[in-house]
Amino acid sequence: MAFSGILNDADIAAALKSCQAADSFSCKTFFAKSGLQGKSKDQLTKVFEVIDQDKSGYIEEGELKMFMQNFDGKARVLTDKETLEFLKAGDTDGDGKIGVDEFVVLVSKC
């Protein structure tokens, strides 16, 4: 598992279950239930690297849309509304993408 040693399967399952319905995704709820909140910067950087599928150093809109599938390949994709809200919450410099430092801040503040 990509998050082995960082997150446990039961927490991930609970986080995914909390946002199964369309337009029910909340980064605050997901980060809390999955166990991401409270993780170290190094651990969050490893999570970021998994989510950054194209290894560009940023999480772009398309990668955010597939966010939950990084935790379980059968999870739904985020709706356009959820994706844009997620991007807006994390993109503090307005460049249209989330860098690793922005991701770390997002997880801790969300």
Residue pairs with C-beta under 8 A, 6 or more apart in sequence:
1 9
2 50
2 70
3 12
3 46
3 47
3 50
3 71
6 39
6 43
6 46
6 47
7 34
7 35
7 36
7 47
7 71
8 35
11 33
11 34
11 35
12 34
12 35
12 71
12 72
13 72
14 33
14 34
15 29
15 30
15 31
15 33
15 34
15 35
15 71
16 68
16 71
16 72
16 75
18 24
18 26
18 29
18 30
18 33
19 25
19 26
19 29
19 30
19 68
20 76
22 76
22 79
23 79
23 81
23 82
25 68
25 78
25 79
25 82
25 86
27 86
27 89
27 90
27 106
27 110
28 110
30 36
30 68
31 37
31 107
31 110
34 71
36 44
36 47
36 107
37 107
37 108
37 110
39 47
39 107
41 104
44 103
44 104
44 107
45 100
45 104
47 103
48 59
48 100
48 103
48 104
49 55
50 70
51 59
51 63
51 67
51 70
51 103
52 58
52 59
52 63
53 63
53 66
53 70
54 60
54 63
57 99
57 100
58 97
58 98
58 99
59 90
59 97
59 98
59 103
60 96
60 97
61 83
61 84
61 87
61 96
61 97
64 78
64 83
64 86
64 87
64 98
65 77
65 78
65 80
65 83
66 77
66 78
67 78
67 86
68 75
68 76
68 77
68 78
69 75
69 77
78 86
87 96
87 97
87 98
89 106
89 110
90 98
90 102
90 103
90 105
90 106
91 97
91 98
91 102
92 102
92 105
93 99
93 102
98 106
